[in-house]
Amino acid sequence: MESVFVSVVPHLNSEKGHLQSYHQSLKNPLEKKGIEHLVYLSKTATFSLPIGWFPYFHSRGRSPLKYGWNRFLEFSKLFLNKKQSCLYFLESFGTLDFFAFSLAAKLFLSKKNRLALLFRYDLPFGRPSGKVQSLLFKCLKRKFKKNLLGFTDTELLRTWFLQKNIDLRVVPIPIGSSFINLNFEASSPNSEEFVSQTLGFSIEENGQRPFTRWKILGKASKLPENEEVKCKATQRSLEKICWWPGEPRMQKGREEIKKLLELKDPSIDFFWLVTSCAVPFPDTPRLLKIKDILTPIEYQEQFFRSDIILLPYDPCIYKRGSSSIFVETVIYGKMPLVKQGSWLSYELERFNLFELIINWSCSDFFSHLKQLTENIKVLEKLKQMQEAYKEYHTPSNLVSKVLSHYSVEI
């Protein structure tokens, strides 16, 4: 192939999070366009690398000067070894990374190459590092002109760049993730092997199997047909699974989840709260802890078995920053609950889903949540949002949007 799309991800070293799946999802849509996809990532990568993925970048050392020099040499070698023009898609980079990238590109790349910079969060333009990056944008712009573009997966961040009068065109693109698979067939809801491996306990422990999907379906024929069993089955069918996914960090709402478990709201009996076993929460009757790190299959399994996704992300950090988990929640048809003032709430407001932007400190949280799950209008609006997201947030659309903003196909 003559055309090459190069993902440059210096700090990608594990399957944790969405960074690895994000770039993996680009391969098929690029190949359909006749474009080869290469990925250069950290030498400390701990997962099995697909074809076209290369462990290339050293990890950060103690000396910033030595680190910056090594990065410059790595980028220089990368650029000099490419005979044809490429599109370099740079993500997950710090100031030193970008300085080394810019200097090497200025010296060793022809202006026919395309440079794409992916931004997920605000840049610290009030600090020295932010001012350095702003100067580097101008430096690269002089050489590459329209072939230098910034990309972001949030309209709020694009607006922020415009307000800062930065000499860089930044355009919005979709969020693509290989985790999203609507044709995925979950294994048997009563699979004892899956439950014991994922949840870390036997489904027969204490004579109970917590999730409705895992304790009634497929087992009813083996239970005695009496009114008591029917009553319990009816009660269990009303139970909802609330999952707090991802790493149990403070900025993702750890304190809010902890307070939910301390509520005396009787409606909590209609819900199960699922968190990572890495969370230092005391055991409570309605809390279930699952494995800290899920495989892609287990991750999809958990999404399919959940009803509500708890996303009380800190608005200060996620004011303009996107969330792949939020996008997956909507596309999978689950109900997201978020805080006011974040990008997540901005997205819900676009579809008039103000009901899902909630007060996380109210004493009747679960009573309110029970009403939300029964609100037909909310469910209909969520369905409309799901259809819009399914059409927009795809790897194919992401690739098409990126390529369409360059004057000539690579």
C-alpha positions, 0 to 999 in steps of 0.5 A: 500500500502506498498510503499509511496511517501511523498511530503514534502513542508513546505512553500506551503500554497496556489494555487497561482503559480504552486507549488500546481498543481505540487504535485497534478499532481503526484498522478495518475501516482504514484497510477498506480505504486501502490505507495501511495502519501502523501503531508505534507504542511504548516498549513496556507494552504488556499485551500481545501486539497485533500485526503492524504494532511496534513497541518503540518508545522508551518509558520516562526516566528521571532526567527530563533532559535525557528523556526529551533527547531520547524522544527526539531521537526516536521520532527522528528515526521514525520519520527518516525510516518512512519513504512515503508520505504518511498521516501521523496521528499523535495521541497521549503526549506530554509537553516533552513528547510534543516538543521532541515530535515537533522538532523532529517533524520540522527537521526531517518530515516533508510538508507533504506529510499530514499531522493529526493531534488528538486532544481529549482535555484542556491544555494548561495554556496559563502555565509554561508548558501550555505556552510552549505547546502554543508556540510549537503549534505556530512553528509546525503551522508555518511548515505544514500549513493545512496539513496540520490539524487538531482533533477532539471528540468533544464539541466543548473542547473545540469551542474552548480552543476557538475561545483561546485564539490558538493558531491551530484548527481543531475539529470534532470527530466521533469516539470509536471503540472496538469494545462496542459490539452490538452483535455480541452474544453473551454467554448463558446468563446462568453460566456458573463458570462466568459468574465465579470467574468474573465476580469471584464467588460461587453463584450458590454461595449462601444459597443466593445468586445475586443477579436476576439474570443469573439466578432465575432464568434457566433454573425455573423448571428445576424449582418447585412450582409453588406460590413462594417461588413465584413471588420471589421470582417476581420480586427478583425480576424487578431488581436492577443492576447498577454498575460503577465501571472503570478504575475506582478513582476519586475523579470518577466519583468514588465518594459518591458511590460510597455514600450511596451504600450508606443510604437508608432508602428502602428502595435500595432493595430493588438494586444491586450495586456492582463495583471493582474489587479494588474499591476499599468499600466495606461489604454491604448487603446490596454491594457486589464486587467484581474483578478489578480488570475485565477482559474485553469479553467480560467487559461486554458481558457486564454491560449486557447484564447491567441496567444502569451505569453510574458515572458521577464524574468530577465536573472540574476534570470532565468539564470538556473531556469525553468519556468512552464509557459514557458513549458505550453506555448509550449505544448499549441502551443502558441508562447513564446517571451523571453530574451537572456541569460535565461533558456527560451532562452536556451530551444528555442535555442535547437530547433533553435528558435532564432527568439523568443529571441527578443530585447524588447526595439526596437521601431518597436516591434509590426511590428517585432512581426507581421512578426513572427506570419506570419513566416511559418518556425518559426511556423513549428519549434515551432510545433516540439518543442511542440511535443517534450515537450508533450512527455517529460514534463508529470507527468507520465514521471516525476514520472518514471524518479525520481523512475528510479534513485534509485537502488531498487523500493520503 
